[in-house]
Amino acid sequence: MPQGGIEDGEDPKSAAIRELREETGVVSVDIIAEVQNWLTYDFPPAVKAKVNRLWGGGEWHGQAQKWFLMRFTAADDSEINLHNGEAEAEFAEWKWEDPEEVVEQAVDYKRPVYEEVMRNFKPYLDVNGKSAKCQSTKW
């Protein structure tokens, strides 16, 4: 679940596409849905201390996030490249996973956000957790 910051002058949708490209090399996607609200979580004390030390620039208490569901449209998985040189590699490996397993693997303090994301995107996923045909009238 690639995540990252929004740069000055950048809208959330553009930031999501940029972060996906930087972290995974993926450019072949369609945006299917967006969680309408910003979702937030607080850092536990140990994480807060580490984040404040690494990020600097003030006191960090947590994050507010905007989430997008994207359909991977490349012909095969060869487009996925975690070491593409666009940014320092943040992931060592990747895999396709069922939504329930994504939530289960999330760290405790992020799990409620992941649960909310999956609740929002559930209408767009089939019973196997794979991206289903979009049911929006916009598409």
C-alpha positions in Angstrom: 0.0 0.0 0.0 2.3 2.8 -1.2 1.9 6.0 0.7 3.6 9.4 0.7 3.4 13.1 1.1 1.7 15.7 -1.1 4.1 18.2 -2.6 3.4 21.9 -2.8 0.9 22.7 -5.5 0.0 19.0 -6.0 -3.5 17.6 -5.6 -4.1 14.3 -3.7 -4.9 12.3 -6.8 -1.7 13.4 -8.6 0.3 12.7 -5.5 -1.1 9.2 -5.3 -0.1 8.5 -8.9 3.3 10.0 -8.3 3.9 8.0 -5.1 2.8 4.8 -6.8 5.3 5.4 -9.6 8.1 6.4 -7.3 7.7 3.4 -4.9 6.7 0.7 -7.4 7.5 1.8 -10.9 3.9 1.4 -11.8 2.3 3.9 -14.3 -0.4 1.7 -15.9 -3.4 2.3 -13.6 -6.9 3.6 -13.7 -8.3 5.3 -10.6 -11.6 3.5 -9.7 -12.6 5.1 -6.5 -11.6 7.5 -3.7 -12.3 7.5 0.0 -14.2 10.8 0.3 -12.9 11.8 3.8 -9.3 12.1 5.0 -8.5 9.3 7.3 -6.3 9.8 10.3 -4.3 7.9 12.9 -2.0 8.9 15.8 1.5 7.5 16.2 2.2 5.5 19.3 4.9 7.1 21.5 7.8 5.0 20.3 6.9 5.6 16.6 6.3 9.3 17.3 9.8 9.7 18.8 11.4 7.9 15.8 9.4 9.9 13.3 10.2 13.2 14.9 13.9 12.3 15.0 13.9 11.2 11.3 11.5 13.7 9.8 12.5 16.7 11.9 10.8 20.1 11.3 8.5 20.0 14.3 6.4 17.7 16.4 4.6 14.9 14.4 1.6 13.4 16.1 0.2 11.2 13.3 -1.0 11.3 9.7 -4.0 12.3 7.7 -4.3 10.3 4.5 -6.4 10.4 1.3 -6.9 6.9 -0.3 -7.5 5.9 -3.9 -8.4 2.5 -5.4 -6.5 1.8 -8.6 -6.8 -0.9 -11.2 -3.5 -2.2 -12.5 -3.8 -2.1 -16.3 -0.4 -3.4 -17.5 -0.3 -6.5 -19.6 1.8 -8.3 -16.8 3.6 -7.7 -13.6 6.9 -6.8 -15.2 6.1 -3.1 -14.8 6.4 -3.5 -11.1 9.9 -2.5 -10.1 10.6 -1.6 -6.4 14.2 -0.5 -7.3 13.5 1.8 -10.2 15.8 4.6 -9.0 13.1 7.2 -8.8 13.3 7.2 -5.0 15.0 5.3 -2.3 13.5 1.8 -2.2 10.9 1.6 0.6 9.8 -2.0 0.0 11.9 -5.1 -0.3 9.1 -7.2 -1.9 5.6 -7.1 -3.1 2.6 -9.4 -3.6 -1.0 -9.3 -4.6 -3.1 -9.9 -1.5 -6.8 -10.2 -0.5 -8.2 -7.1 1.3 -8.7 -9.0 4.6 -5.0 -10.1 4.6 -3.9 -6.5 3.9 -5.8 -5.4 7.0 -4.5 -8.3 9.1 -0.9 -7.5 8.2 -1.2 -3.7 9.0 0.6 -2.5 12.1 -1.9 -2.1 15.0 -2.1 1.7 15.0 -2.9 1.8 11.3 -5.3 -1.1 11.3 -8.5 1.0 11.9 -7.6 3.2 8.8 -7.0 0.1 6.7 -10.4 -1.4 7.8 -12.1 1.9 6.8 -10.4 1.9 3.5 -11.5 -1.6 2.7 -15.1 -0.8 3.8 -15.1 2.1 1.4 -13.7 0.0 -1.5 -15.7 -3.2 -0.9 -18.3 -2.4 -3.5 -15.6 -2.3 -6.2 -14.1 -5.7 -5.2 -15.4 -9.1 -6.1 -15.8 -11.9 -3.7 -12.2 -13.0 -4.3 -10.9 -9.5 -3.4 -9.8 -8.9 -7.0 -10.7 -5.6 -8.6 -14.1 -6.0 -10.1 -15.8 -4.2 -13.0 -16.3 -0.6 -11.8 -19.9 -0.1 -10.8 -19.8 3.7 -10.9 -22.0 5.5 -13.4 -19.0 7.8 -14.2 -17.1 4.8 -15.7 
